[in-house]
Amino acid sequence: MNILITGASRGIGAAAVTALVAAGGRVIGQSTRGGDGLIAADFALPGAADALWAAALAQAGGRIDVLVNNAGVFEAADIDDADGFASAWARSLAINLTSAADLCRHAVRHFQQTGGGRIINVASRAGHRGDSPRHWHYAAAKGGMLAMTKTIARAYANQNILAFAITPGFTMTGMAEDYLASRGGDKLLADIPLGRVADAAEVAETIRWLATSAPASLTGATIDINGASYVR
């Protein structure tokens, strides 16, 4: 099984690579700068996702079975700074949503030719309940990812193309550490009934399950991983 995963250099992505390799997958990873066997692709730049897909397909010998869209950026936007606000929105949407959409487009077209495949989009709790006043764009992008996943699942299930979403809450990665620090640190744990943030390995295990053994009838589902801080 050939698996393409974005944002593979750290956090959830790195943990997912470990879990998928342990499950017997051949993993092709992406990071912004590349190195350590990862393909370099800066999703803030036009065409980066297209180039990544072509490079990954070549590395995989012409067949990809699973796409995991995990790359993301979490940067603040000040509503009093018009130029900064616009630029943060453009960058956040490009990295957090448009690149994932471009890769999903390639994956769906590829899976139509190969008999099917799986797409796993790592969104966020913010896509359900929103985020801070400085992160409208992040919540909007992750909400868009959820809507895109549902649309793909409904449109292509009859072609054995399955799509799932994961919505982590706080997860101990570099982005989450910055988020916690910006909002008072440990005081935010009071909002998590479990009493702790998720570990990247917990999210990675969910990615592994969806990629390898989750039942086909689960397509279109969103899996929440947030310690009951948001329940639906």
HELIX and SHEET records of a PDB file:
HELIX    1   1 GLY A   11  ALA A   22  1                                  12    
HELIX    2   2 ALA A   48  GLN A   59  1                                  12    
HELIX    3   3 ALA A   82  LEU A   93  1                                  12    
HELIX    4   4 ALA A   94  THR A   98  3                                   5    
HELIX    5   5 SER A   99  THR A  114  1                                  16    
HELIX    6   6 ALA A  126  ARG A  129  1                                   4    
HELIX    7   7 TRP A  136  TYR A  156  1                                  21    
HELIX    8   8 ALA A  157  GLN A  159  5                                   3    
HELIX    9   9 GLY A  174  SER A  182  1                                   9    
HELIX   10  10 GLY A  185  ASP A  191  5                                   7    
HELIX   11  11 ALA A  200  THR A  212  1                                  13    
HELIX   12  12 ALA A  216  LEU A  218  5                                   3    
SHEET    1   A 7 ILE A  39  ALA A  40  0                                        
SHEET    2   A 7 ARG A  26  SER A  31  1                                        
SHEET    3   A 7 ASN A   2  ILE A   5  1                                        
SHEET    4   A 7 VAL A  66  ASN A  69  1                                        
SHEET    5   A 7 GLY A 117  VAL A 122  1                                        
SHEET    6   A 7 ILE A 161  PRO A 168  1                                        
SHEET    7   A 7 THR A 222  ILE A 225  1                                        
END                                                                             
